[in-house]
Amino acid sequence: MRYQPNLFILWAKRLRTIMMHIPVLNQLETRTEWVSFFRRERSYAYTLSPLCLVDFQTTFLHLTLLDEVMLDGRQAIKYSLGSKTSMEPAWQLIKACDWQLSAVTKGLSDLDFKSNVRDNSFLGVHSDLSVRKYFAKDKTLIAPTLVRPLAPIVAKPYTWDLHHICCLLSHQQLSDPCFIPAPLKEAPIKSILLRLLDTPAGWSIQEIDNTLLLRYQDKAILSFTPTYTVPAPRLKEDTSTLWSLNRF
C-alpha cells in the first residue's frame, strides 16, 4: 500500500468526498459481507481488493475500477448494471459469481462491448439485466490508498498528530467538546475538520491529562476528550427491501 504523504495535503483540498465519510472495506467476497454492506445507511464504499468504488443505488450497482497510479478520476472505468424495475437482476449476478466482487469485476472486464454483451453467458443470469461501460466523470476520484484513510482510532497513540485528530473528528470519537471561542455554542466539528484538511499548517495539539486541546496559531480552538470505541455503521431506517435478500 503506497501512501504518498504529499498527496494527503494536495488532495485533501480537492477531495470533499472525504467529508462524506466513505467507508473503506477490505473486500466484498461473501454473502454476509454483501448483506452487511447493503444494510448501511448508504450502500456506498471503497474496497481494497479489488480496488474499487461500489455504489448500490436503488436497483443499479455501480462499480468504478481504480488503481494506485491514477491521479485523475476521469481515467477510471465505470460499470453500471441492473434493471430499471427491480434490484433482483443485480443481486442474481452477484449470487451467480458466488458473492465475490472480484469475480464480478473480472467478468465485466472480460466482456466485449463491441458486440452484443447480452449474448455473453456472464450476463445470462436474468433477462432484465443491463450493463453499461463508460469513464467516470469525477476528476477527484482516486484510490483510497493514495490518501491516508481517516480510520477510527482504537487505542491511544504514542504521540498525537493532526492525522489522529482528523480521524477522531471524522468518526465523532470525542466527548465533552468545547468550542473555546464560543463555549456556549455547539462545537462546529465538521468545519474544524475541513480547516484541518485544507490548511494543516499552523495547527498544534496539546494533551492535558485526558483532554486534547487543539490550537490554531497559538489560539485555543477546541478541547475534547478522545474516545476509542469504533463507531457502528449507520443502518438503513427503511428495511422494506431487506426481506428480498433472504431469497438469494
Secondary structure, DSSP 8 states (H G I E B T S, - for coil): ----HHHHHHHHTT-GGGGGT--EES---SHHHHHHHHHBSS-EEEEETTEEEEEEETTEEEEEE--TT--SGGGSEEEEEE-SS-SHHHHHHHHHTTT-HHHHHHHHHH--TTS-GGGSGGGTT-TT-EEEEEE---TT---TTTS-------S--SS--HHHHHHHHHTT-EEEEEETTSTTS---HHHHHHHHHH--TTEEEEEETTEEEEEETTEEEEEEEE--------B-S--TTGGGGGG-
